[in-house]
Amino acid sequence: MGLKHVYYEKINKSNTLVGMNMKAKSTKLFIDCEEAKHICDKAQYNETTWWELFRLNIRLLYCNITRAYSKKNQKLSELVTDKEVTCMDNKSKADLKVKFEQQLQNQ
């Protein structure tokens, strides 16, 4: 739909016929996977226009790959913005670094 493969034939330097796959440009309404991923990433930061979101939602209706990418992207965004995420304190980091370096020296 949005991504069309057109088959062209070309004669190379040794005068043999070679087939080439060429990608056609996306239409105004349908977008390809790469453009959908880009829009999905922009949507994560609220940088999309309503038209881009509309086209992305159309793509999500029929493309399993884009749908899976969008779902993983949304999950990642939720994990990053989660308030309950705790980080290791500096003392624990230093202790872990010392233990790691000792293990490297023992090998």
N, C-alpha and C positions, 0 to 999 in steps of 0.2 A: 504494500500500500504506500507507505511513506518512502520506503527505501526500495528502489527498483534496480534490478541488475540487468544491464543491457549487454548483450553479447556482440562484440565487434570482432572482425577478422582483419588481420594485418599481415602484410608480407614483411618478414625480417630481412636482414642483410644477406642471408644465404638463399634468398628467394623461396623460402618455404612459408606456408600459410600458418599463422599462429593465431589462436583464439585469445581474446582479452575480455575480462569482465570489467565493466565500467559502471560506477554507481551514478545513478541519476540524482539530481538535487531533490531535497524534500519539497513537498508542496506546502502551501500556506497552512493547511489544516493538519496534515499528517506529518509527523517528524520521525527521524530515525532514532535508533537506540542511543547513539552517542549524544545527540542533541537532547534527548530525554534525560539522560544521566546528568548532563550539564544543568538543565533546568531544575532537576531534582536537588542538585547540590545548592543551586541558588535559592531554592525554596526553603532550604534548611536555615538560611540566614535572612529570610523574608526580603529577598532582593528581586523577586519575580514580578512581572506585570500580570494583570488578570488574563491577558491573551495567552501568555506562556503557560499559566496554570491550566487554562482551558485545554490547550493542546496536549499538555502532559496528562491530564485526566482522560482524554480520549485515548492516548497511547496506553495508559494503564488498563483500559477496558479489554484490550486484545493482546497485549504482550506480556507473557509470563516472566521474561527476563527482566524487563523494566519494573514490573510489579515487585519482583524479589529484591531488586536493587533498592527500590524505594522503601520497602519494608525494613531492610537492613540499615539503610541510612536513617530512617526514623528511630529505630532502636538505638543506634549509636548516639544520635542527638539526645535522646532521653537519658542515656547513661552518663553523658558528659554533663548535662545540666542537673543531674540528680543531686539534691542537697545532702543526702546521707552518705555520699562517697567520702571515705576517710583516707587520709594519706599517712604514710609512715612518718613519725617524728624524726628530728635530726639525729638524736642519740641512737635510735634503732638503725637508721641508715648507716651511721658511722660504724656501729658494731657489725652490721652485715658486711660492710666493705672490708673491715679487718679480717673477718672470717673467710671471706672470698679470697683475699690476697694470700692468706695462710694456706688455703687449699691449693691455690695456684703454685705456691712455692714447694708444696709437698709433692707435686707431680713430677 
